[in-house]
Amino acid sequence: MSLIVHHLNNSRSQRILWLLEEIGAAYEVKYYDRDPVTNLAPPELLAVHPLGKSPLIEESGDSASGGRGRVIIESGAITEYLCERHGGAHLVPERGSDDHISHLEWLHFAEGSAMTPILLRIYTARLGEAAAPLEPRIAQQLDAHFAYMESRVGENGHFIGDELSAADIMLSFPAEIAIMQGMAPRYPKLAAFVNACHVRPAWQRAREKGGAYYGY
Ligand SMILES: N[C@@H](CCC(=O)N[C@@H](CS)C(=O)NCC(=O)O)C(=O)O
């Protein structure tokens, strides 16, 4: 069996590379570049999955499965799958514990909640003045989500307990966006969290492998 990550530059997929480096799993990276004008993924990704978005992982089948592999989409699902099947159990709190429930909340908060106002801001920015009526609501929602993260991240640079968790890896992407948008003075604990992620050797190895990743 072999594991392939279909990786788009400057994207959420970076955290899957980071996760795999933390786990120490063997994987191959297939690289895709965003269109310089539209910023969309190239059509080659559509050949892998109908949504054509990244991250995608592809597990090739072994002879026992008759060579059937499968493609898995969604960062959160990919993260849970890799932790369960590829040696990342130490990145998930013990099932049945209170920390495990918090971990589920945070892991899904990253894509399910935090990314919504972030994407609204990115899309409406293209509308210029036409977006003005929406702007206060988007700004309020961005602040609500980032302020919530700021209020819960530990001084130790983790959202749950004293060790890195899979949820930290998922949350790194929205936190990095907050810092890229110049919000470090407003959310100093989130800025410290992002720094704590970036000094990890596994993050740095993933950064080397992933190619362009915004200004980081
Ligand atoms: N919720 C999905 C979002 C996937 C997604 O939108 N990926 C972006 C990269 S950050 C993408 O592929 N954008 C290019 C496009 O939409 O063409 C996940 O977390 O996997």
The ligand as an SDF file (V2000), in Angstrom:
LIG
                    3D

 20 19  0  0  0  0  0  0  0  0999 V2000
  -13.1000   21.8040    3.6740 N   0  0  0  0  0  0  0  0  0  0  0  0
  -12.1700   21.3630    2.6640 C   0  0  0  0  0  0  0  0  0  0  0  0
  -11.7700   22.5640    1.8260 C   0  0  0  0  0  0  0  0  0  0  0  0
  -10.9160   22.2070    0.6470 C   0  0  0  0  0  0  0  0  0  0  0  0
  -10.5260   23.4590   -0.1180 C   0  0  0  0  0  0  0  0  0  0  0  0
  -11.3540   24.3520   -0.3650 O   0  0  0  0  0  0  0  0  0  0  0  0
   -9.2480   23.5420   -0.5360 N   0  0  0  0  0  0  0  0  0  0  0  0
   -8.7540   24.6930   -1.2110 C   0  0  0  0  0  0  0  0  0  0  0  0
   -7.2970   24.9350   -0.8400 C   0  0  0  0  0  0  0  0  0  0  0  0
   -7.0670   25.8100    0.6660 S   0  0  0  0  0  0  0  0  0  0  0  0
   -8.7470   24.4740   -2.7200 C   0  0  0  0  0  0  0  0  0  0  0  0
   -8.5000   23.3810   -3.1630 O   0  0  0  0  0  0  0  0  0  0  0  0
   -8.9450   25.5630   -3.4650 N   0  0  0  0  0  0  0  0  0  0  0  0
   -8.7980   25.5690   -4.8820 C   0  0  0  0  0  0  0  0  0  0  0  0
  -10.1020   25.5680   -5.6360 C   0  0  0  0  0  0  0  0  0  0  0  0
  -11.1680   25.6880   -5.0030 O   0  0  0  0  0  0  0  0  0  0  0  0
  -10.0460   25.4700   -6.8680 O   0  0  0  0  0  0  0  0  0  0  0  0
  -10.9640   20.7300    3.3710 C   0  0  0  0  0  0  0  0  0  0  0  0
  -10.6570   21.1200    4.5030 O   0  0  0  0  0  0  0  0  0  0  0  0
  -10.3470   19.8220    2.8120 O   0  0  0  0  0  0  0  0  0  0  0  0
  1  2  1  0
  2  3  1  0
  2 18  1  0
  3  4  1  0
  4  5  1  0
  5  6  2  0
  5  7  1  0
  7  8  1  0
  8  9  1  0
  8 11  1  0
  9 10  1  0
 11 12  2  0
 11 13  1  0
 13 14  1  0
 14 15  1  0
 15 16  2  0
 15 17  1  0
 18 19  2  0
 18 20  1  0
M  END
$$$$
